[in-house]
Amino acid sequence: MNPIEVIPVTSRSDLKRFIMLPWEIYRRDPNWVPPLISEMKALLDKSKNPFFIHSEADFFLARQNGRCVGRIAAILNRNHNRFHNENATFFGFFESINERGVSTALLDHVAHWARNRGMALLRGPVSYSTNETTGLLVEGFDSPPSVLMGYNPDYYPGLIMAAGFEKAMDLYAWNRAGDFDLNPKIIRVAVKSMARSKIRVRAIDMKHFEEEVEIIRKIYNDAWSNNWGFVPMTDAEFRHTAKSLKAIVDPRVVLIAERDNEPVAFALTLPDINQALKKINGRLFPIGLPLLLYHARRVRRVRTLALGIVKRAQNWSGLGAALYYESYRRCIKAGYREGELSWTLESNDLINRSMQLFEARLYKRYRIYQKTL
């Protein structure tokens, strides 16, 4: 067998191969959702992505017999290391054919990259932080991923373990159908909580989108600051993400909770645009955009991807239940009939018990791995 060569992405043709490799890996997988090629280009663009203002990443391809057989990114997130006092490097954007030699060559190359920078730990897949697509799917291969969630072949976990990695943390994705009533206990707790705490829950105002984004950013960075793996998003990163999501936001289901006109919590729910993206194979032009818009109007599934309560309000009884209740009620009113709530840390017993009370079903499990260097 010919040797495997790992090379850096240095040219436009290399970048094209890096972006297009998944179309080869997943060509027979009906559950894979092709990403928008234009969005992938923007995500990897070091001159435009604000992640590269404070951190660095390099991209690599694996070649064998002149054929591209794998890809990976080596990621040094300096903000993460400062926030957690770690010397960690991340790997992300990982794809490989089902051959251990390929995946091990890629992961070993990133490990060497990390050691050269004085790092002591390699963790992943994380692209580029836990604020973005995170984790390797290890359970739940029988359905497509929701918007901004990952997907991979079922042989990937074996490849990662064979390279000497072990589990660091699992992330849970919960599914709930809207064709049955909400637990009455949640409704009672939510209604009483809003009345007792004088909480008002409102939808975001798209006419003041930038101001609303700033409100959510402040709550998010405060509420999640004690979570495993969390790293605060910079102003530029949050605005960049919000701008990329603005076109798919349904303002009826993005909620802000206020007390005495002061924001204390938010719930961010997005239509599962992946259901529409499956129809266009990653290309907006020449006919992809009309098709995307056509199918997007027919999406009846959502993903609640973030729910945050500022620290000083986290002990207010029932505030979380109020947000769950209002999100569910308004999603149903807006015509959605199914939703994913993701992700939650396996170690967060409180939120996971809440998901069970909410009658959601744990249907996908993602895993972050790590290896001491």
Order of alpha helices (4+ residues) and beta strands (2+ residues): beta-alpha-alpha-alpha-beta-beta-alpha-beta-alpha-beta-beta-beta-beta-alpha-beta-alpha-beta-alpha-alpha-beta-beta-alpha-alpha-beta-alpha-beta-alpha-beta
